[in-house]
Amino acid sequence: MPTDPCPTGHPKPRFSARAAAVFLAGLCFLVLVPSGLVVMIAPSGRIAGQISWSFLGVARPQWELLHLASGLLFTGVGGWHIWLHRAVIGNLLWSAAAQTLCHRRELALAAGLVGAIIVLAVLNLPPVAWLEQLQLWFKRDFW
């Protein structure tokens, strides 16, 4: 019988909002960095369209949408993470030690949400596709 690598003393550990916030923030960061770099080095939109530019099979508009959607999620998760960890962050500021926990379900949730954002952005599907429409409204009608 395999032993639990993260024993908690409870038959079924409770869901940890803190672990979910940490995993979501970390995974969003791992999507934001490469998508930001691709958008930064990609040719301008007009030129990218004329030459049918893509990177890893994904065109510039979808890279931009992936970056925008991941950034929005990261912003919300970052605020949630800070709120949930305000005591820990305060302790870290005063050199208090933090503990490491194992949370497989929270990691699965974070990976699923970030994976869904990636798929929705690459396939240009709602609700992620609505972010592109909002961005275009600002570019075309607002300014």
Secondary structure, DSSP 8 states (H G I E B T S, - for coil): ----SS--SSSS----HHHHHHHHHHHHHHHHHHHHHHHHHS--HHHHHHTT-EETTEEHHHHHHHHHHHHHHHHHHHHHHHHHTHHHHHHHHTT--------HHHHHHHHHHHHHHHHHHHTT-TTHHHHHHHHHHIIIII-
